[in-house]
């Protein structure tokens, strides 16, 4: 008999099984247009990093480029000489 976490929704459909990977949010930041930066957090070493960018306005033309350095647990972003709209960064590990 398998063991682990299993979760069903109200309709009886299995939505999480013990073999699924669940994410954990490590950082949320507002990136100001044109301002490069980084976040260093030891929690990035707890799994595989992920991130997503959400423009704070609907007419965003450029988003920053995001990179991750596993050796220093640092997530960095650069606007590469362009300005866009301020953007929300959500980062975590799974």
C-alpha positions in Angstrom: 0.0 0.0 0.0 1.5 3.4 -1.0 2.1 5.9 1.7 2.4 9.7 1.7 0.3 12.7 1.2 -2.8 12.6 -1.0 -5.4 15.4 -1.2 -8.8 15.2 -2.9 -11.0 18.1 -3.8 -14.8 18.2 -2.9 -15.6 16.3 -6.1 -13.4 13.4 -5.1 -10.7 14.2 -7.6 -7.1 13.5 -6.5 -5.4 16.9 -6.8 -2.1 16.2 -5.0 -0.3 12.9 -4.7 2.8 12.1 -2.7 4.9 12.1 -5.9 4.0 15.7 -6.7 6.5 18.5 -6.0 5.1 21.4 -4.1 6.6 24.9 -4.2 7.5 27.2 -1.3 7.6 31.0 -1.8 11.0 32.4 -0.6 10.7 36.0 -1.7 8.3 38.6 -3.1 9.7 41.9 -4.3 8.7 44.9 -6.3 11.2 45.6 -9.0 11.5 49.3 -10.0 11.8 49.9 -13.7 15.4 50.4 -14.8 16.9 49.5 -11.4 18.9 46.3 -11.4 19.2 44.3 -8.2 19.4 40.9 -6.5 18.1 38.8 -3.6 20.3 36.5 -1.7 18.5 33.9 0.5 19.9 30.6 1.9 16.4 29.1 1.4 17.1 28.9 -2.3 19.4 26.0 -1.5 16.5 24.0 -0.2 15.3 22.9 -3.7 15.1 23.9 -7.3 14.4 27.7 -7.7 11.6 29.1 -9.7 10.4 32.7 -10.3 7.7 34.6 -12.1 7.3 38.2 -13.1 4.0 40.1 -13.1 3.9 43.6 -14.4 2.1 46.0 -12.1 0.4 47.7 -15.1 -1.2 46.2 -18.2 0.9 48.1 -20.8 4.4 46.8 -19.8 6.7 46.7 -22.8 9.8 45.3 -21.2 10.5 42.9 -18.3 13.9 42.4 -16.7 16.1 39.4 -17.4 16.3 37.1 -14.3 19.2 34.8 -13.5 20.1 32.5 -10.6 23.5 31.7 -9.1 23.3 28.4 -7.1 26.7 28.9 -5.6 25.7 32.0 -3.8 21.9 31.4 -3.6 21.4 34.7 -5.3 18.6 35.7 -7.7 19.5 38.7 -9.8 17.6 40.9 -12.4 18.8 43.3 -15.0 16.8 45.7 -17.2 19.6 45.6 -19.8 19.5 49.3 -20.5 15.7 49.3 -21.1 12.9 50.6 -18.9 9.6 48.9 -18.6 7.0 49.0 -15.9 7.6 48.2 -12.3 7.1 44.5 -11.8 6.3 42.1 -9.0 8.8 39.2 -8.6 7.7 36.0 -6.8 10.5 33.5 -6.2 10.6 30.2 -4.5 11.8 26.6 -4.5 10.2 23.3 -5.2 
